Amino acid sequence: GKVQTTGKGGLRYGPNTGPVLDQHCQNCGSTHHVGGPIWGAPIHNTDFVKLMLDHVKLSEDSYHTNPRMQGMLTVIGEELDMPFYWTLEKLTGTLHCFRDTYCDSCSAILNQGYKVSISHCSPQSVKTNAPSWVMWDILKGWVKIHPVVMQNIAENSPARKILEKPASFEADFTKHPEASPASRTIKLVRFQVNPEPNWGPKARAGKKSERKRKLRTEPTEESAPDADGEQRPAKK
């Protein structure tokens, strides 16, 4: 918030003013909304992460999940110190286009002179210091190679507004030598995997499941007792 001193020496607290930017997004024209709060300071202590990784490597028999610990700590060590990240699924989903690979996206960003990394939060994440308009121009270049059906995109939608605006550069998807990080090249276990086939939660309970449970617990005609309290087989 914002703190102001009153004429009598007191303090007045009020909402803070926003940053100096246009009310609408420069990419799609949609209205900006205030978000947060966010953590703006560095998210990792790199010295501690390095010491932890060295310790885990020397203690392979001490931790059952040692391979995954090594993978996650390596990913954290490679991660850019940026507050936000993109996900390929949401980027391509916004434009209703075929999803590009992680290597394609990172190569295009690196070929424009920006930095890029993955985030420890998601295997499909892209962290970069490239501004948003660069990311969307790269996606426009991807759509140029893998066209979308514009007739299926609604008028005034973010996808149509983004795609109708010409890109300011030609995206270069030539594979960059730094597009695949070390943690991926040496095939570390970077993210949690299912411990066995078909592992995980089942579908949530619904009305159909409740009805089945009720039928299983209620006595049927064949097992219901008669007036004398004795079990008799149902009539055929």
C-alpha atoms as one frame of an Amber mdcrd trajectory, in Angstrom:
protein
   0.000   0.000   0.000   0.868   3.682   0.217   1.549   5.626   3.411   1.004
   9.402   3.532   1.653  11.845   6.378  -1.339  13.964   7.354  -1.209  17.637
   8.326  -1.370  16.694  12.010   1.592  14.351  11.774  -0.432  11.157  11.587
  -0.208   8.440   8.988  -2.796   7.694   6.356  -2.793   4.286   4.674  -4.247
   3.799   1.208  -4.035   1.591  -1.866  -0.874   1.930  -3.896  -0.876   3.223
  -7.443  -0.098   0.786 -10.221   2.937   0.786 -12.502   3.167   3.069 -15.492
   1.710   0.954 -18.294  -1.247   0.946 -20.621  -4.604  -0.193 -19.305  -4.743
  -2.865 -22.009  -2.349  -5.658 -22.966  -0.077  -4.747 -25.881  -0.360  -8.286
 -27.267  -4.099  -9.048 -27.247  -5.781  -5.820 -26.122  -7.368  -7.390 -23.038
  -7.653  -5.391 -19.817  -4.852  -5.680 -17.293  -5.766  -6.930 -13.817  -3.884
  -6.524 -10.564  -2.451  -9.802  -9.285  -0.350 -10.927  -6.380   1.098 -10.750
  -3.897   4.281 -12.320  -5.242   7.733 -13.028  -3.869  10.046 -10.654  -5.736
  13.338 -11.566  -4.051  15.599 -14.459  -5.144  13.771 -17.770  -4.647  16.871
 -19.931  -4.118  20.070 -19.673  -2.128  22.438 -20.945  -4.808  25.292 -21.640
  -2.363  23.003 -23.763  -0.186  21.612 -25.618  -3.218  25.144 -26.476  -4.368
  26.123 -27.734  -0.902  22.933 -29.799  -0.715  23.577 -31.331  -4.133  27.136
 -32.265  -3.144  25.819 -33.843   0.050  23.166 -35.878  -1.784  25.696 -37.138
  -4.335  27.909 -38.388  -1.495  24.962 -40.023   0.318  23.444 -42.299  -2.305
  22.602 -45.005   0.246  21.051 -42.619   2.769  18.005 -41.488   0.789  15.566
 -43.754  -1.001  14.688 -40.946  -3.458  18.312 -39.977  -4.065  18.055 -39.935
  -7.906  15.076 -37.601  -7.813  16.731 -35.369  -5.187  19.795 -35.042  -7.400
  17.597 -34.242 -10.393  15.522 -31.604  -8.626  18.542 -29.883  -7.077  20.257
 -29.834 -10.476  17.168 -28.265 -12.060  17.085 -25.622  -9.319  20.754 -24.882
  -9.951  20.006 -24.304 -13.656  16.907 -22.178 -13.017  16.917 -18.489 -13.922
  16.193 -16.066 -11.101  12.934 -14.789 -12.605   9.630 -14.482 -10.677   7.353
 -16.022 -13.327   7.381 -18.768 -15.922   5.381 -19.717 -18.999   4.019 -23.162
 -19.811   4.052 -24.491 -23.364   0.600 -26.001 -22.944  -1.007 -22.666 -22.054
   0.918 -20.695 -24.677  -0.075 -22.974 -27.546  -3.524 -23.515 -26.044  -4.190
 -19.781 -26.180  -3.492 -19.761 -29.917  -5.177 -23.156 -30.518  -2.062 -24.365
 -32.310   0.048 -27.501 -32.388   2.331 -27.606 -29.345   6.015 -27.103 -30.025
   8.683 -29.040 -28.182  10.677 -27.683 -25.273  13.825 -27.706 -27.409  12.094
 -25.742 -30.197  10.856 -23.054 -27.804  14.165 -22.685 -25.978  16.124 -22.578
 -29.230  13.931 -19.799 -30.617  14.366 -17.765 -27.422  18.129 -18.313 -27.299
  18.477 -17.472 -30.998  16.941 -14.068 -30.214  19.652 -13.404 -27.637  17.640
 -14.038 -24.453  18.218 -16.469 -21.597  15.965 -19.432 -20.881  15.617 -22.283
 -18.392  13.075 -24.675 -16.974  11.385 -24.152 -13.602  11.414 -26.726 -10.815
   7.621 -26.266 -10.609   6.655 -27.826 -13.936   8.287 -30.029 -16.592   6.600
 -27.922 -19.315   7.698 -24.576 -17.877   9.791 -21.964 -19.669  11.568 -19.289
 -17.638  13.090 -16.447 -19.603  14.074 -12.810 -19.487  12.431 -12.304 -22.878
   9.461  -9.888 -22.749   5.966 -11.136 -23.478   5.824  -9.702 -26.990   8.897
 -11.737 -27.927   7.237 -14.922 -26.688   4.104 -14.260 -28.731   6.112 -13.341
 -31.837   7.954 -16.661 -31.512   4.590 -18.435 -31.314   3.453 -16.556 -34.435
   6.490 -17.963 -36.194   5.514 -21.444 -35.016   1.962 -20.965 -36.305   3.430
 -19.882 -39.647   5.075 -23.320 -39.883   2.063 -25.170 -38.401  -0.984 -23.096
 -39.459  -4.197 -22.964 -37.483  -7.710 -22.774 -38.930  -8.615 -19.123 -38.405
 -12.289 -19.871 -39.121 -12.369 -21.837 -35.869 -11.026 -18.927 -33.808 -13.662
 -16.575 -32.427 -13.753 -12.918 -33.359 -12.227 -10.545 -30.783 -10.652 -13.486
 -28.956  -7.089 -13.112 -27.618  -5.906 -15.737 -30.117  -7.253 -13.875 -33.134
  -5.975 -10.499 -31.933  -2.499 -11.901 -31.307  -2.291 -13.732 -34.645  -3.643
 -10.795 -36.666  -0.846  -8.566 -35.383   2.273  -9.118 -37.535   5.422 -10.360
 -35.825   8.327  -7.938 -35.492  10.914 -10.599 -36.386  11.228 -13.994 -38.036
  11.504 -16.680 -35.367  14.491 -18.988 -35.749  13.850 -22.526 -34.498  17.293
 -23.828 -35.413  18.467 -26.038 -32.556  20.630 -24.065 -30.150  23.441 -25.887
 -28.297  22.148 -24.594 -24.943  18.511 -25.550 -25.550  18.887 -28.871 -23.692
  20.163 -28.323 -20.123  22.626 -30.681 -18.470  19.930 -32.153 -16.228  18.071
 -33.290 -19.341  21.103 -34.373 -21.341  22.334 -36.797 -18.669  18.743 -38.027
 -18.137  18.352 -37.175 -14.449  15.024 -37.894 -12.753  13.950 -34.275 -12.599
  10.267 -34.579 -11.693   8.112 -37.024  -9.774   7.081 -40.120 -11.724   4.448
 -42.743 -10.899   5.970 -45.553  -8.806   4.021 -48.226 -10.681   1.632 -48.563
 -13.675  -1.901 -47.128 -13.249  -0.837 -45.479  -9.998  -2.811 -42.502  -8.761
  -6.263 -41.407  -7.598  -9.341 -42.893  -9.210 -12.276 -40.897 -10.541 -14.128
 -38.897  -7.934 -17.325 -40.312  -6.467 -20.491 -39.366  -8.305 -24.205 -40.088
  -8.239 -23.741 -43.275 -10.230 -21.152 -44.574  -7.757 -23.355 -43.639  -4.800
 -26.269 -45.531  -6.359 -24.087 -48.610  -6.845 -22.956 -48.473  -3.223 -26.558
 -48.166  -2.080 -27.587 -51.209  -4.119 -24.738 -53.214  -2.640 -25.639 -52.347
   0.958 -29.453 -52.615   0.728 -30.995 -56.145   1.077 -32.250 -57.603  -2.185
 -35.433 -59.603  -2.785 -33.458 -62.838  -2.616 -31.855 -62.069   0.726 -34.604
 -60.057   2.438 -36.120 -61.822   5.519 -39.833 -62.717   5.509 -42.365 -61.890
   8.217 -41.026 -64.703  10.458 -37.513 -63.309  10.262 -36.238 -66.263   8.217
 -34.286 -66.056   4.999 -36.197 -67.614   2.112 -35.204 -67.814  -1.565 -37.060
 -65.531  -3.920 -39.800 -66.947  -6.089 -38.770 -67.815  -9.617
